[in-house]
Amino acid sequence: MFKQKIIYFLLFFFMQTTSMAELTIRITQGVGKQTPVAIVPFGVGSGLSKISENITEIITNDLLRSGRFSVTPVENMLQQPSTGAEIDFDDWSILGVEAVVIGKITEGRNNSYNIQFQLFDIYKREQIVGYRMPANEKTLRRSAHRIADMVFEELTGIRGVFDTKVAYVRSNASNEKRNYTLVISDSDGENEQIVLESKDPIMSPAWSPDSRMLSYVSFEGNMSTIYVQNLRTGNRRKISELPGINGSPAFSPDGRKLVLTLGGSDGNLDIHVLDIATRNLKRLTYNRSIDTEATWAPNGEEIYFTSDRGGSPQIYKMKLNSDRASRVTFEGSYNARPRLSPDGNKLAMVHQYRGDYRIAIYDIEEKDLLILSSGSQDESPSFAPNSDTLIYATKLSGDGVLETVTADGLVRQRMAPKSGDIREPVWSPFLKL
């Protein structure tokens, strides 16, 4: 059953009629108490009011999407300072605001801008952080995300991930033809960029540790092939096109290797490690069962993978210098698609619960399992680089949509297309500045 499911999943991943769609985001579950903050429209010179509106809106939406903050509407503000000297702390205290973000945007040379922002603690009546950064038309959105990240980290103690990317696969159909698109977007679903379009299925995207490349599986020519593609240049290389199945690539923490699932004509799947530069291939598992969906531990010395060697799909781990695998999951009859948190403390998976497939998280040290999602067909969990949030695919009225949830299960939000089928999300590492 598990073998059939894996093979059919690889060959018939997208079998629903869908259409292209833009992503929108809405919070479906938030924490009980939200920190009240104010994002004051940034002060600007002549002709820059639209830029101020855009930056203020992006910062506001980022903080709202986290589910951890309530933001004071602009029309309720008693003042709109752009410098620390202009802040009246009593005015903000009356509104119950705990922190205020203010800023200024000035024009530089050659169509550039200088953005300055400050975050103030209203109770302590002091500045928490202040920062100045250059920007241009192409980087204004990213600058706003970076400001939101700094505000988020200062107020929560958790590194922000608004200035990151998400990759996913979208399927659409028209005139009885089906097309597949590999897409990357900002973490808020905006600024979509198409990496690859194909009439053949695309699946299993995986980021390189430096965020500069994606590996994925393409079924061009009616055979599964693993590619690595440079996101800046668009150049791509075939990495594995052996007879049979080539699937589930994942970069090693140093970016030099890929762990792969390979299977010959008999369909039996095993885990291999491929050195990208030398193309040397090392087989790790030699079991007659299905071994697949491997992922690296952050130390680069061991992997976690799915196997049905014990009679049902469960998660196992093994060191690269060993031929022995040990079972990790014991709760439930189905645990698959393991993904380690970047800090190495948590393991995300697809867990069968009362007949439904949910996203669950396993605390490796405490050995506790927590179910995070609430759907019936949830799949493909991926950690944000701060280890605090996950993204996964689920179903909404028959369509594939993406949701995120914090690792404690308290905040959930949906990146929902107006129509369409979106699957296989994977969160990028922190981007290089």
C-alpha positions in Angstrom: 0.0 0.0 0.0 2.8 2.4 1.0 4.8 1.5 -2.0 1.9 2.1 -4.4 1.1 5.4 -2.7 4.7 6.6 -3.1 4.9 5.6 -6.8 1.5 7.0 -7.7 2.3 10.2 -5.8 5.5 10.7 -7.8 3.7 10.0 -11.1 0.4 11.7 -10.6 1.0 14.5 -8.2 -1.3 17.0 -9.8 -4.6 15.5 -11.1 -7.1 18.3 -10.4 -8.4 21.0 -12.7 -7.1 24.3 -11.5 -6.3 27.8 -12.7 -3.6 30.5 -12.0 -4.1 32.5 -8.9 -2.6 35.2 -6.7 -1.9 34.5 -3.1 -3.7 36.3 -0.4 -3.2 35.9 3.3 -5.6 35.8 6.2 -5.2 34.7 9.8 -7.4 31.7 10.8 -6.1 31.4 14.4 -4.3 33.8 16.6 -2.9 34.0 20.1 -5.3 35.2 22.9 -3.3 38.3 23.9 -1.9 40.5 21.2 0.7 43.2 21.8 -0.8 46.6 20.8 1.6 48.6 18.6 1.4 51.6 16.3 3.1 52.0 12.9 3.2 55.7 12.2 3.3 56.7 8.5 6.9 57.5 7.8 7.7 61.2 7.3 8.7 62.0 3.7 9.7 64.8 1.4 7.7 66.1 -1.5 6.5 63.4 -3.9 7.3 60.4 -1.6 3.9 60.0 0.1 3.1 56.9 -1.9 6.3 55.2 -0.9 5.6 56.0 2.7 2.2 54.5 2.4 3.6 51.3 0.8 6.3 50.8 3.4 3.9 51.5 6.3 1.4 49.1 4.9 3.9 46.3 4.4 5.3 46.6 8.0 1.7 46.7 9.4 0.6 43.7 7.4 3.7 41.7 8.4 3.1 42.2 12.1 -0.6 41.5 11.7 0.0 38.3 9.8 2.2 37.0 12.7 -1.0 36.9 14.8 1.0 38.3 17.8 0.2 42.0 17.4 -2.8 44.4 17.1 -2.0 47.6 15.2 -3.5 51.0 15.9 -5.4 52.4 12.9 -3.9 55.6 11.5 -7.1 57.5 12.0 -7.0 56.7 15.7 -3.6 58.1 16.2 -3.4 61.3 18.3 -0.1 62.3 16.7 2.1 61.2 13.8 5.7 61.9 14.8 8.7 61.1 12.5 11.4 61.8 15.1 11.9 60.7 18.6 11.8 64.3 19.9 8.3 64.6 18.6 6.9 61.6 20.5 4.3 62.4 23.3 4.4 59.2 25.3 1.3 60.1 27.2 -0.7 60.3 24.0 0.3 56.7 23.1 -0.4 55.5 26.7 -3.9 56.8 26.5 -4.5 54.6 23.5 -3.0 51.5 25.3 -0.1 51.3 22.8 3.0 49.5 24.1 5.4 50.1 21.3 5.6 52.7 18.4 7.4 52.6 15.1 8.3 55.9 13.5 10.5 56.7 10.5 11.6 59.1 7.8 12.3 58.6 4.1 14.6 60.9 2.2 15.8 60.9 -1.4 19.3 60.1 -2.3 21.3 60.2 -5.5 20.4 58.2 -8.7 16.9 57.4 -7.7 17.9 56.0 -4.3 16.3 56.5 -0.9 17.5 56.5 2.7 15.1 54.9 5.2 15.4 55.6 8.9 13.2 54.0 11.5 13.0 53.9 15.3 11.1 51.6 17.7 10.1 53.0 21.1 8.9 51.4 24.3 6.0 53.5 25.5 6.0 52.2 29.1 9.8 52.7 29.6 9.7 55.9 27.4 12.9 54.9 25.6 14.1 53.8 22.2 14.5 50.1 21.8 16.2 50.1 18.4 17.0 52.5 15.6 18.4 51.8 12.1 19.1 53.4 8.8 19.3 51.6 5.5 19.6 52.6 1.8 17.0 51.4 -0.7 15.9 51.8 -4.3 12.7 51.1 -6.2 13.5 47.4 -6.4 14.5 46.9 -2.8 11.8 49.1 -1.1 9.6 46.1 -0.3 12.5 44.1 1.1 13.5 47.0 3.2 10.0 47.1 4.7 10.2 43.4 5.5 13.6 43.9 7.1 12.2 46.6 9.4 9.3 44.3 10.3 11.8 41.6 11.1 13.7 43.9 13.5 10.6 45.1 15.2 9.3 41.5 15.6 12.6 40.3 17.0 12.9 43.1 19.5 9.3 42.6 20.8 9.2 38.8 20.8 12.8 37.6 21.2 12.3 35.5 18.0 14.1 36.3 14.8 11.7 37.5 12.2 11.2 35.7 8.8 9.3 38.4 6.8 12.4 39.0 4.7 12.5 35.4 3.4 11.1 33.5 0.4 8.8 30.6 -0.2 8.9 28.2 -3.1 6.0 26.1 -4.2 4.5 24.3 -7.2 1.3 25.5 -8.9 -0.8 23.5 -11.4 -3.3 25.0 -13.8 -5.4 23.7 -16.6 -6.9 25.3 -19.7 -8.3 23.9 -22.9 -7.8 20.3 -21.5 -4.1 21.0 -21.1 -2.3 21.0 -17.8 0.8 23.2 -17.0 3.0 23.3 -14.0 4.9 26.2 -12.6 7.7 26.4 -10.0 7.2 29.7 -8.2 9.1 31.7 -5.5 7.5 34.6 -3.7 8.1 36.7 -0.7 6.9 35.2 2.6 3.7 37.2 2.3 2.9 35.7 -1.1 3.7 38.9 -3.0 6.4 39.5 -5.6 6.0 36.2 -7.4 8.8 35.0 -9.7 8.5 32.0 -12.0 11.5 29.7 -11.9 10.2 27.1 -14.4 7.1 26.5 -16.5 6.4 23.0 -17.9 3.7 20.8 -19.4 5.1 18.0 -17.3 4.8 17.7 -13.5 7.3 19.5 -11.2 7.7 18.5 -7.6 9.9 18.4 -4.5 11.6 21.8 -4.6 14.4 22.3 -2.1 16.5 25.4 -1.3 20.3 25.4 -1.1 21.6 26.7 2.2 22.6 30.0 0.7 19.2 30.6 -0.9 20.8 30.9 -4.4 19.6 27.6 -5.9 16.7 25.3 -6.0 16.7 21.6 -6.6 13.6 19.9 -7.9 12.2 16.9 -9.7 10.8 17.4 -13.3 9.1 14.7 -15.4 10.1 16.1 -18.7 10.3 13.4 -21.3 8.1 11.2 -19.2 10.9 10.4 -16.8 11.8 11.7 -13.4 15.0 13.8 -13.4 16.5 15.9 -10.6 17.8 19.4 -11.5 19.6 22.1 -9.6 18.8 25.6 -10.9 20.6 28.9 -10.2 17.9 31.5 -9.3 19.9 34.5 -10.4 20.9 33.3 -13.9 18.2 30.7 -14.5 20.9 28.1 -15.5 20.1 24.6 -14.5 21.9 21.3 -14.4 20.7 17.7 -14.5 21.9 16.1 -11.3 20.3 12.6 -11.5 18.5 10.9 -14.3 19.1 7.2 -13.5 16.6 4.6 -14.8 13.6 4.4 -12.6 12.7 6.9 -10.0 14.8 10.0 -9.1 13.1 11.9 -6.3 13.0 13.9 -3.0 16.3 15.9 -3.3 17.5 17.8 -0.2 20.7 19.9 0.1 23.2 19.1 2.8 23.8 21.9 5.3 27.1 22.8 3.6 25.4 22.8 0.1 27.9 20.3 -1.3 25.7 17.2 -1.4 22.1 16.1 -2.1 20.3 13.3 -0.4 18.1 11.6 -2.9 15.5 8.8 -3.3 16.4 6.5 -6.1 14.6 3.4 -7.4 15.2 1.1 -10.3 12.7 -0.5 -12.7 11.3 -2.6 -9.8 10.2 0.5 -8.0 12.0 -0.3 -4.8 13.2 3.0 -3.3 16.4 3.6 -1.3 18.3 6.6 0.1 21.5 7.8 -1.6 23.8 10.8 -1.1 25.2 12.5 -4.2 28.3 14.8 -4.2 27.2 17.6 -6.5 30.7 18.5 -7.7 32.2 15.0 -8.3 28.9 13.2 -9.0 30.0 10.4 -6.6 27.0 8.5 -5.4 26.8 6.7 -2.1 23.9 4.3 -1.3 22.8 4.5 2.4 19.9 2.1 2.7 19.8 -1.5 1.4 16.3 -2.5 2.7 13.7 -4.3 0.6 11.1 -1.9 2.0 10.4 1.6 0.7 13.0 4.2 2.1 12.2 7.7 0.9 11.8 11.4 1.8 15.1 11.9 3.5 16.2 15.1 5.1 19.4 16.2 6.8 20.0 16.9 10.4 21.6 20.4 10.9 24.9 18.8 11.9 25.2 17.2 8.4 26.2 13.9 10.0 22.9 12.1 10.0 19.6 11.9 8.0 16.0 11.3 8.9 13.7 9.4 6.4 10.4 7.6 5.9 10.4 3.8 5.7 7.8 1.1 6.0 10.3 -1.5 7.0 8.4 -2.0 10.3 5.1 -2.7 8.6 3.8 0.9 8.4 5.3 4.2 7.3 7.4 5.6 10.2 10.4 7.9 10.5 13.9 6.6 11.0 17.3 8.1 11.4 20.8 7.0 10.6 24.3 8.3 10.6 26.1 8.7 7.3 29.0 6.5 8.5 26.7 3.7 9.6 24.5 1.2 7.8 22.1 0.9 10.8 18.8 2.9 11.1 16.9 3.5 14.3 13.2 4.1 14.5 12.2 7.6 15.8 8.3 7.7 15.7 6.1 5.2 17.5 2.9 7.1 18.1 0.3 6.3 15.4 0.3 4.0 12.4 1.5 6.6 9.9 4.3 9.2 10.2 6.0 10.4 7.0 7.7 13.4 5.3 10.1 14.3 8.1 11.6 17.8 8.2 14.1 18.9 10.9 13.9 22.4 12.3 17.0 24.5 11.6 17.9 24.4 15.3 17.7 20.6 15.3 15.3 20.4 18.2 12.0 19.6 16.4 10.9 17.2 13.8 7.9 18.0 11.6 5.9 15.3 9.8 2.7 14.2 8.3 0.8 12.2 11.0 -2.3 10.2 10.6 -4.9 11.1 13.3 -8.3 9.5 13.3 -8.2 8.9 9.6 -7.0 12.4 8.7 -3.5 13.4 7.6 -2.3 16.3 9.9 1.0 18.2 10.4 2.6 17.3 13.7 5.7 18.3 15.4 7.9 16.0 17.5 10.1 17.3 20.3 13.3 15.3 19.9 14.5 15.7 23.4 11.2 15.5 25.2 9.8 12.9 22.8 6.4 14.7 22.7 4.2 14.8 19.7 2.0 17.8 19.1 -0.6 18.0 16.2 -0.5 21.5 14.7 -3.0 21.4 11.7 -6.7 20.7 11.5 -7.2 19.5 7.9 -7.9 16.1 6.5 -5.2 16.1 3.8 -2.3 18.2 5.1 1.1 17.6 3.6 4.6 18.8 2.9 5.7 20.6 6.1 8.7 22.9 5.9 10.2 25.0 8.7 10.9 28.7 8.6 14.6 29.4 9.2 13.9 30.6 12.7 12.4 27.2 13.7 9.4 28.9 15.1 6.9 28.6 12.2 6.1 26.0 9.6 4.4 26.1 6.2 2.4 23.2 4.7 -0.1 22.4 2.0 -3.7 21.6 2.7 -7.1 21.5 1.0 -9.8 24.1 0.9 -13.0 23.3 -1.1 -11.0 20.8 -3.1 -8.2 23.3 -4.0 -4.6 23.1 -2.8 -3.7 26.1 -0.5 -0.9 26.9 1.8 -1.0 27.5 5.5 1.5 28.5 8.2 1.4 27.6 11.9 3.7 28.4 14.8 5.5 25.5 16.3 3.4 25.8 19.5 0.2 25.7 17.4 -1.1 29.0 18.7 -1.0 31.1 15.5 -2.3 29.8 12.1 -2.7 31.7 8.9 -3.7 30.8 5.3 -2.0 31.8 2.1 -5.1 31.2 0.0 -5.4 31.5 -3.8 -8.6 32.8 -5.2 -8.7 29.6 -7.2 -6.1 27.0 -8.2 -4.0 24.2 -6.8 -0.8 25.0 -4.9 1.4 22.3 -3.3 4.9 21.4 -2.1 5.8 24.6 -0.2 9.3 25.0 1.1 10.6 27.9 3.2 13.9 29.5 2.2 16.8 29.9 4.6 17.5 33.5 5.8 18.4 35.6 2.8 21.9 37.1 2.3 21.9 40.9 2.5 
